[in-house]
Amino acid sequence: MPVLTTDAESETGIPKSLSNEPPSETMEEIEHTCPQPRLTLTAPAPFADETSCQCQAPHEKLTIAQARLGTPVDRPVRVYADGIFDLFHSGHARALMQAKTLFPNSYLLVGVCSDDLTHKFKGFTVMNEAERYEALRHCRYVDEVIRDAPWTLTPEFLEKHKIDFVAHDDIPYSSAGSDDVYKHIKEAGMFVPTQRTEGISTSDIITRIVRDYDVYARRNLQRGYTAKELNVSFINEKKYRFQNQVDKMKEKVKNVEERSKEFVNRVEEKSHDLIQKWEEKSREFIGNFLELFGPDGAWKQMFQERSSRMLQALSPKQSPMSSPTRSRSPSRSPSPTFPWLPNKTSPPSSPKAASASISSMSEGDEDEK
């Protein structure tokens, strides 16, 4: 097994070369006892001071190519990622996921800077250091959390935690009087770049809050926070509460409008249904009416038949016009005469004539007897 020579260090003190020959003072073969990556997620990641690497076996320097091939096989590759991790968000989680999956068998250590260092070199944070520590402990990609991590990595820190590689985005990070705090790590071949997540960062989140400060102040006042807790003046408090009341009224009006729209829509739907049914019934009624009373309707035929029957029943049968006139036969008895009736054509001209006609009528009666 190749071991690290005692004189193989760079100017910064970071181990730089490997030797296949044992050093002058040979070391006994010691088995690696480095902590293994977490296999279950039933508990948060431990802190480094609780489970520091006490392995006494020498940690030979690895290249990125060797680590990607899965070597060494007797211990995990220890990858270190550091940051402030204020308002822990998906961009932080994605960066840690990339660091965790750089190599087949990785043990991810995450260093979190304290409040004092952060306020000195970067600025005030929303979350304090204890809250930021706990946020990292509950990330599934983290195997170990290092509290009060240094702002600039030193050889002593790298050696203490047996760090093989440092993962961070490749953008030069100028701070603490340096153009890039990771410059010496890159020169030593221990830097592995990760990709930033566009559109999300702690600064972006704070910018949103500052931009919409009134909205969030009103929100928290409505949720029960006092003006003193929000550092809001008396006048602004009254203004925000008045705006909240106005918003409530607007919401009520909006709800009423939505309900009225729903009612109107229901009425329209029902009216459409009623109109459609009315049209169907009217078509059916008109069709039935035409069948009965139309030009060729059944009622007309029935009326014609009944009227013809009534006419036949009321009017006598007439002889046909072409039949010959029958002459009176001698056997037919003459029409009866009524001698007592006066003759309309020749009225009596005198009383004598009238008496004579009466006497003749009486004689005729006697003859008949």
C-alpha positions, 0 to 999 in steps of 0.5 A: 500500500502506498503511504504518504512521505513525510516530506511530500508537502506543497508550500501551503503544507497540503500533501502533494506527492505519493511514494510507493516506497515505505518511509525511512521509519516504517509503519505497521499495517493498521486497518482503517476505522473511518466512519462509514456513510449513513445507511439509514435516515432514522436519525440526524447526522452526527456532529464531528466532535461526537464521531470524529475520525480516530482512524490511525491508518495512513490516508494515502493521497488520492487523485480524482480519477482513482476516487471515481474508480472506487478506490480505495476499497477499504475506506470511503472517500471523505469529501468536504463541503462548507458554507453558511447555509442560511435559510437552507433551500433547494440550491444548498441541497442540490449542491450537497447532493452533487458532492455526495455523488461525486464518487461511488463510496463517499462520506460527506462532511459539511462545515458550517461557519459560526455567527462570528465569522459569518458576520465578520466576513459576509454579513448578518444572517437570518438564522443563527448558527444553532439553527443552521447546524440543525438544518444541515443535520437533517439533510439526507446527503450529509454524513457529518456536520462540522461546527464552527468551520474555518473561513479558509481551509488550513492543512491542519484542518484537512489533516484533522478530519482526514479530508480527501477532496473539497467540493464547491462551485468553481466561481472564485470566492473572494473573501478575507483578503484573498481573490479565491479562498479555494486557490490553494485547494485547487493547486493541490488537486483536491478541488472538485467543482459542483454546479450552482442552481440558478434562480435560487439563493439566500440573497434572492430570498432575502431580496423578495422579503425586503421587496415585499416587506409590507405584505409580510408585515401585514401577514404576521400582524394578521397572524398574531405578532405584535408591532413591537416584535415586527419593529413596526411603528404605531402609524404603520401598524394602524395602516397595515391593520386597516389594509388587512380589513380592506383586503378582507372586505375585498375578499368577501366581495369577491366571494359574493361575486363568484357565488353570484356568477355561479348562480347566474351560470346555473340559471343560464344552464337551466334556462337553456335546458328549459328552452331546449325542452320547450322547443322539442315540445313545441315541435312535437305539438306542431307536428301533431297539430299538422297531422290532425288539421293540416291539408292532408290531415286525418281530421279533414278526411274524417270531417269529409266522411261524416259530412257526406254521411249527414248529407246522405241521411238528410237529403232524399234520393233523386231519380236520375236525370236520364230516366224516361218519363212514365205516362199515366196508365188507364188503370191508375186511378185518377187523383181524388177530387174534393168537390166541397173545395171551391174552384180557385180558377173560377170563383162563383160570380153570383149568389145563385151560382153559389147555391147551385154549386152547393146543391150539386155537391150535396147531390153528389154526396147522396149518390155516393151514399 
